[in-house]
């Protein structure tokens, strides 16, 4: 069907192919990533080859004939940051963003394909920046898949942007400061929490439901356990947002969730004095389609040409811009440059005379310098272990040996761990009701070390205890001393001690 559009969502657990026409879903195909997981029979077959084969089979079975597609990616493939910079002239904005973002990402900017969007607060004279990046090799993997399918890629964006585009089909109102929280427990897609001001993201967080680094070393296998994890993540996110944007209060939270979690999450938001509006997306998809957030994101992605969005970030355009910096292939015709040139012996003789004169003048100027060098050499102090006639290679060898000795002394003096400054912070920020039980510091290598803080808090109120623990963790993250010594601070464990009131916890601070 020539007027149809294809959206491809690469999720953490599955891939959704959604074909639409005039905002209506024609085909929704879900491919589980487990189908192309490595096996003993074919361990050397790249994932791209398996994905292309599965795509071609689904295209054939469902009679999908498209030459173009839009791609949206989950947060695990992307680097998403929001930050503020001073208001800059348009021609200086890109350089300002690239300079500032280095503070917030663990990679070199040169290793990424990235795009950004900024809005200006004219009163405060500040730019609020949304930055989205992806590693070059990761992006090229997706282009390799599209190339093997003979499909032209039009847009590449974050799946949350695709979800927001789909919400324009509903009664979603993004005016003012609003939040969207979506979770699909059955599909095990990542949950997304995003806060917008007039459609522009102020804060965005992707929460891995299973199989990711945020699992806190356990598998959440029941709705009850998942609910508690989501509540903790939401509290941490809201606490960070409220401290960062003091004057921008959330007016409403739009909730999209499975029936198993919907009522509890809605009650949770209301208990936090937040207005909640539920969106029943199932009403906006065909009855013959199995509802999933992966389908919604793929559908929103496919509508990129039809439904305009306030978010203009497109990683495809950034990739094209980088590719455009290659050599243009401009050359010169040397023969044409000297066409018609005639040789005159008098000109050659004059040129040789000028060259000889310049050479002789250079020798004349060099003699005083050589004499001064000899005088300085004779008057230079004698250095032990250096012979008067030592060559440059001898000096370089001696310098190399001295550098090795200096490095040994530096390791002994400078690289020893000193925790006085770090430990001095703890009594200043720890809540009154909290006690530290154990402090462990382990050094794994010269660049890797970990400080573990084990403690407990007892207020008689488990929710209050959880808030205190989360608040303590955030204070550690924001403390300048901890930022200097540790690149990450996170909760490893929260639980109750048998036969003892209160909540115990473990916080890991990694260098």
C-alpha positions in Angstrom: 0.0 0.0 0.0 1.8 3.1 -1.3 0.3 5.6 1.1 1.1 3.6 4.2 3.8 4.4 6.7 6.0 2.1 8.8 7.2 2.7 12.4 9.8 0.4 14.0 10.2 0.5 17.7 13.3 -1.3 19.1 12.3 -2.0 22.7 14.3 -3.8 25.4 12.4 -7.0 25.2 10.7 -6.9 21.8 10.6 -5.1 18.4 7.3 -3.7 17.1 6.6 -3.1 13.4 3.5 -0.9 13.1 2.1 0.0 9.6 -0.4 2.8 9.5 -2.4 4.7 6.9 -4.3 7.9 7.7 -3.8 7.5 11.4 -5.2 4.0 11.3 -3.2 0.9 12.3 -3.1 -1.7 9.4 -0.5 -4.1 10.9 1.0 -4.5 14.3 3.8 -7.1 14.5 5.7 -7.9 17.6 9.0 -9.8 17.4 10.5 -11.1 20.7 14.2 -10.4 21.0 14.7 -13.9 22.4 14.1 -15.2 18.9 17.5 -14.0 17.7 19.4 -14.5 21.0 22.8 -16.3 20.5 22.6 -20.1 20.5 25.1 -23.0 20.5 24.2 -23.8 16.9 24.8 -20.3 15.4 26.9 -18.3 17.9 28.7 -16.3 15.2 25.6 -15.0 13.3 25.2 -11.2 13.9 22.0 -10.0 15.4 21.4 -7.7 12.4 21.3 -10.7 10.0 18.7 -12.5 12.2 16.6 -9.4 12.6 16.6 -8.8 8.8 15.5 -12.4 8.2 12.7 -12.1 10.7 11.6 -8.7 9.3 11.5 -10.0 5.7 9.4 -13.0 6.8 6.9 -10.8 8.5 6.8 -8.4 5.6 6.0 -11.3 3.3 3.3 -12.9 5.5 1.5 -9.6 6.2 2.0 -8.2 2.6 3.8 -5.1 3.8 5.4 -3.2 1.0 7.1 -0.1 2.2 10.3 1.7 1.0 10.5 4.2 3.9 10.3 3.9 7.7 10.7 5.8 10.9 12.6 4.4 13.9 12.3 5.0 17.6 14.6 3.6 20.2 14.3 2.8 23.9 16.3 4.7 26.5 18.9 1.9 26.9 20.4 2.9 23.5 20.3 6.7 24.1 21.9 9.3 26.3 19.3 11.9 27.3 20.1 14.9 29.3 18.4 18.2 30.2 20.3 21.2 31.5 20.5 25.0 31.5 23.0 27.3 30.0 23.1 31.1 29.7 21.3 32.6 26.8 23.6 32.6 23.7 23.4 34.0 20.2 22.1 31.4 17.7 25.5 31.0 16.0 27.2 30.2 19.3 24.5 27.9 20.8 25.8 24.6 19.4 29.3 25.2 20.7 27.9 26.2 24.1 25.8 23.0 24.3 28.7 20.8 23.3 30.9 22.4 25.9 28.3 22.1 28.7 27.1 18.6 28.0 30.6 17.2 28.7 29.8 17.7 32.4 26.8 15.3 32.1 27.9 12.4 29.9 30.4 9.6 30.5 31.6 9.5 26.9 33.5 11.8 24.5 31.2 14.0 22.5 33.2 13.0 19.4 32.0 9.3 19.9 28.3 10.3 19.7 25.8 11.3 17.1 23.7 13.8 18.9 21.0 16.5 18.4 19.6 19.0 20.8 16.7 21.5 21.1 16.6 24.6 23.3 13.9 26.9 24.6 14.7 30.4 25.9 13.6 31.9 29.1 13.8 35.6 28.2 13.2 36.8 31.7 15.9 34.7 33.3 18.1 34.9 30.1 18.7 31.2 30.2 18.4 28.4 27.7 16.7 25.1 28.7 18.4 22.4 26.6 17.2 18.9 25.8 20.2 16.8 24.5 19.8 13.3 22.9 22.8 11.3 21.8 23.7 7.8 20.6 27.0 6.0 20.1 28.0 6.0 16.5 28.5 2.2 16.3 25.0 1.6 17.8 23.4 4.0 15.3 25.2 2.4 12.4 23.8 -1.0 13.5 20.2 0.2 12.9 21.2 1.7 9.6 22.7 -1.6 8.6 19.4 -3.3 9.3 17.5 -0.7 7.2 20.0 -0.9 4.4 19.7 -4.7 4.2 15.9 -4.3 4.1 16.3 -1.7 1.3 14.3 0.8 3.4 15.0 4.5 3.6 15.0 5.8 7.1 13.3 9.2 7.6 13.5 9.8 11.3 15.3 8.3 14.4 14.0 9.5 17.8 13.5 8.5 21.4 10.4 6.3 21.9 9.0 8.7 24.5 8.8 11.4 21.7 6.8 8.9 19.6 4.5 8.2 22.6 3.8 11.9 23.0 3.0 12.2 19.3 0.5 9.4 19.7 -1.1 11.1 22.7 -2.1 14.0 20.3 -4.8 11.6 19.1 -6.3 11.6 22.6 -7.5 14.4 24.9 -3.9 14.9 26.1 -3.2 18.6 27.0 0.4 19.5 27.4 -0.1 23.1 28.2 1.6 24.3 31.4 3.7 21.9 33.5 2.4 18.3 33.2 3.9 14.8 33.6 3.3 11.5 31.8 4.0 8.2 33.4 3.6 5.0 31.4 4.3 1.4 32.3 3.5 -1.9 30.6 4.1 -4.7 33.1 2.9 -7.5 30.8 5.2 -6.5 27.9 8.1 -5.8 30.2 8.8 -2.6 28.2 10.7 0.1 30.0 8.6 2.5 32.0 8.9 6.2 31.2 8.5 9.2 33.4 8.6 12.6 31.6 7.8 16.1 32.8 6.9 18.7 30.2 6.4 22.5 30.1 4.3 23.4 27.1 5.4 20.3 25.4 9.1 20.7 26.1 10.8 18.1 28.4 12.2 19.5 31.6 12.9 16.0 33.0 13.0 12.5 31.6 13.7 9.1 33.2 13.5 5.6 31.7 13.0 2.8 34.3 14.0 -0.7 33.3 11.4 -3.2 34.5 13.5 -6.3 34.3 16.8 -7.5 33.2 18.6 -4.2 33.6 21.0 -2.5 35.9 18.3 -0.9 38.0 17.1 -4.3 39.2 18.8 -3.8 42.6 20.2 -7.3 42.2 16.9 -9.1 42.1 14.1 -10.0 39.7 10.8 -8.3 40.2 8.4 -11.0 39.2 5.1 -9.9 40.8 3.0 -6.8 40.4 3.3 -6.1 44.1 7.1 -6.1 44.0 7.1 -4.1 40.8 4.7 -1.5 42.3 7.1 -0.9 45.2 10.0 -0.5 42.8 8.1 2.0 40.7 7.0 4.0 43.7 10.6 4.3 44.9 11.8 5.4 41.4 9.0 7.9 41.2 9.8 9.4 44.6 13.4 9.8 43.7 12.5 11.4 40.3 10.1 13.8 41.8 12.5 14.7 44.6 15.2 15.5 42.1 12.8 17.5 39.9 11.3 19.5 42.8 14.8 20.5 44.0 15.9 21.5 40.4 12.7 23.3 39.3 11.5 25.0 42.5 9.0 27.3 40.7 7.6 24.9 38.2 5.0 22.8 40.0 3.4 19.8 38.2 -0.3 20.6 37.6 -1.3 17.1 36.4 0.1 13.6 35.8 -1.2 11.6 32.9 -1.1 7.9 33.7 -0.9 5.0 31.3 -0.7 1.6 32.9 -1.9 -2.0 32.9 -5.0 -2.8 35.0 -2.9 -4.7 37.5 -1.1 -1.5 38.5 -3.4 1.3 37.4 -5.5 1.7 40.5 -2.5 1.5 42.9 -0.5 4.0 40.9 -3.4 6.4 40.6 -3.9 6.2 44.4 -0.2 6.7 45.0 -0.1 9.9 43.0 -3.2 11.2 44.7 -1.6 10.5 48.1 1.3 12.7 47.0 -1.2 15.5 46.4 -0.9 15.3 42.6 -3.8 15.6 40.2 -4.1 12.4 38.1 -5.8 11.9 34.7 -5.8 8.4 33.3 -5.6 7.9 29.5 -7.2 4.7 28.1 -5.2 4.3 25.0 -7.0 1.1 24.2 -9.9 3.2 23.0 -7.8 4.7 20.2 -6.5 1.4 18.7 -8.5 -1.2 16.7 -10.2 -3.9 18.7 -8.5 -6.6 16.7 -5.1 -5.4 17.9 -3.5 -6.6 21.1 -2.8 -3.4 23.1 0.8 -2.8 24.2 3.0 0.3 24.8 5.4 -1.1 22.1 2.6 -0.8 19.6 1.7 2.7 20.8 5.3 3.9 20.4 5.7 2.2 17.0 2.4 3.8 15.9 3.4 7.2 17.1 6.7 6.8 15.3 5.0 5.9 12.0 2.9 9.2 12.2 6.0 11.4 12.1 5.0 13.0 8.8 1.3 13.3 9.6 1.3 14.6 13.2 3.7 17.5 14.0 5.4 17.5 17.3 6.9 20.3 19.4 10.1 18.2 19.7 12.3 18.6 16.6 15.2 16.3 17.6 16.1 13.9 14.9 19.3 11.8 15.1 19.1 11.1 11.4 19.6 14.7 10.6 22.6 14.8 13.0 24.1 11.7 11.3 23.7 13.3 7.8 25.4 16.5 9.0 28.4 14.5 10.3 28.6 12.5 7.1 28.5 15.7 5.1 31.8 16.8 6.6 33.8 14.3 4.4 36.3 15.4 1.8 34.5 17.2 -1.1 37.0 15.9 -3.7 37.9 19.3 -5.0 41.1 19.1 -7.2 43.3 21.3 -9.4 44.4 20.8 -13.1 48.1 21.4 -12.8 48.6 21.4 -16.5 46.0 24.1 -17.1 47.5 26.2 -14.3 50.9 26.4 -16.2 49.4 26.5 -19.7 51.1 29.2 -21.8 54.0 29.6 -19.4 57.4 30.3 -21.2 60.9 29.7 -19.8 63.3 32.6 -19.7 67.0 31.8 -18.8 67.5 35.3 -17.3 64.7 34.7 -14.9 66.2 31.3 -13.8 69.6 32.9 -13.3 68.1 35.7 -11.2 66.2 33.1 -9.1 69.4 31.0 -8.5 71.3 34.1 -7.4 68.6 35.1 -4.9 68.6 31.6 -3.5 72.4 31.6 -3.1 72.3 35.0 -1.5 69.6 33.9 1.0 71.7 30.7 1.8 74.8 32.8 2.5 73.0 35.2 4.6 71.6 32.3 6.7 75.1 31.0 7.3 76.2 34.5 8.3 73.4 34.7 10.8 74.1 31.2 12.2 77.7 31.8 13.2 77.0 34.1 16.2 74.3 31.6 17.4 76.8 28.7 17.3 79.3 30.7 19.2 76.8 31.6 21.9 75.7 28.0 22.2 79.3 26.9 22.7 79.8 29.5 25.4 76.6 28.4 27.2 77.6 24.7 27.0 81.0 25.3 28.5 79.5 27.3 31.4 76.7 24.9 32.1 76.8 23.1 35.5 77.9 19.5 35.5 75.2 17.0 36.3 75.8 13.6 37.9 75.3 10.6 35.7 75.4 12.8 32.6 78.7 12.6 30.6 80.0 15.7 28.9 79.6 14.2 25.5 76.2 12.5 26.1 74.0 12.3 23.0 70.3 13.2 22.8 69.5 9.4 23.0 71.5 9.1 26.2 69.7 12.0 27.7 66.3 10.6 26.7 67.2 7.2 28.2 68.2 8.9 31.5 65.0 11.0 31.5 62.9 7.9 30.9 64.5 6.1 34.0 64.0 9.2 36.1 60.3 9.4 35.1 59.8 5.7 36.1 61.2 6.5 39.5 59.0 9.6 39.8 56.0 7.6 38.9 56.7 5.1 41.7 57.0 7.9 44.2 53.8 9.5 43.0 51.9 6.2 43.3 53.2 5.9 46.9 52.3 9.4 47.9 49.5 10.7 45.7 47.4 7.7 44.8 46.8 6.5 48.4 43.1 6.7 49.3 42.4 9.5 51.9 38.9 9.3 53.2 39.0 12.0 55.8 37.3 14.5 53.5 34.6 12.1 52.4 33.8 10.8 55.9 33.6 14.3 57.2 30.6 14.9 55.0 28.5 12.1 56.5 27.7 13.6 59.9 26.7 16.8 58.2 24.0 15.4 55.9 22.8 12.2 57.6 19.2 12.5 58.9 18.8 12.6 62.7 16.8 9.3 62.8 19.3 7.5 60.7 22.3 5.4 62.0 25.2 4.0 60.0 26.0 0.4 61.0 29.0 -0.3 58.8 31.2 1.6 56.4 33.3 -0.4 54.0 35.9 0.9 51.5 37.5 -1.4 48.9 40.0 -0.6 46.2 39.7 -2.9 43.1 42.3 -1.1 40.9 44.0 2.3 40.5 40.8 3.7 38.9 38.1 1.6 40.6 37.0 1.7 44.2 33.8 1.4 46.2 32.5 2.9 49.4 29.5 1.0 50.9 27.4 2.6 53.6 25.1 0.2 55.6 22.6 1.7 57.9 19.1 1.8 59.3 16.4 4.2 60.1 13.5 3.9 62.5 10.7 6.4 62.6 7.8 4.1 63.1 6.5 5.0 59.6 7.9 2.8 56.7 7.0 5.5 54.1 8.8 8.2 56.1 11.8 5.8 56.5 11.9 5.2 52.7 11.8 9.0 52.1 14.6 9.6 54.5 16.8 6.9 52.8 16.0 8.3 49.3 16.7 11.9 50.5 20.1 10.8 52.1 21.1 9.1 48.8 20.2 12.2 46.8 22.2 14.4 49.2 25.2 12.2 48.7 24.8 12.4 44.9 24.6 16.2 45.0 27.4 16.8 47.5 30.4 18.3 45.8 32.9 16.2 47.8 31.2 13.0 46.9 31.0 14.1 43.2 34.7 14.7 43.2 35.6 11.2 44.6 32.7 9.0 43.2 31.1 8.9 39.8 28.0 7.1 40.9 25.9 6.8 44.1 23.0 4.4 44.3 20.9 2.3 46.6 21.8 -1.4 46.5 19.4 -2.7 49.0 16.4 -1.6 51.1 14.6 -4.0 53.5 13.5 -4.7 57.0 15.5 -6.4 59.7 14.0 -9.6 61.2 12.5 -9.0 64.7 13.7 -5.4 64.7 11.7 -2.3 63.9 13.0 0.0 61.2 14.4 -0.2 57.7 17.9 -1.1 56.7 19.7 0.0 53.6 22.9 -0.2 51.7 24.3 2.6 49.5 27.1 2.0 47.0 29.4 4.9 46.1 31.6 3.9 43.1 34.7 5.7 41.9 
